Amino acid sequence: MNNGIGGTYEPSKCSSCSRSENEAGTFTAGPGYYLCEECAEICKLIVAQIKTDYENFERKSAKTRIRSCDPVSQSSRL
């Protein structure tokens, strides 16, 4: 991998679990960190769950906003 200075740098361990390249295999590189395949997969699952939770929250919030703006539901509260 290019270290940005003209040389190369091979990661010695995963930034998350600290497994070596010999133990973990291939790394995914980012700015200043390296993730082994297993940790990268766990991150993907976490991001997918957060996205699902956020979408569900948005749907519930939209339904609440629609109900609170509905004049019929407002008159039924009186």
Secondary structure, DSSP 8 states (H G I E B T S, - for coil): -B-SSSSB---SB-TTT--BHHHH--EEEETTEEEEHHHHHHHHHHHHHHHHHHHHHHHHHHHHHHHHH-HHHHHHT-
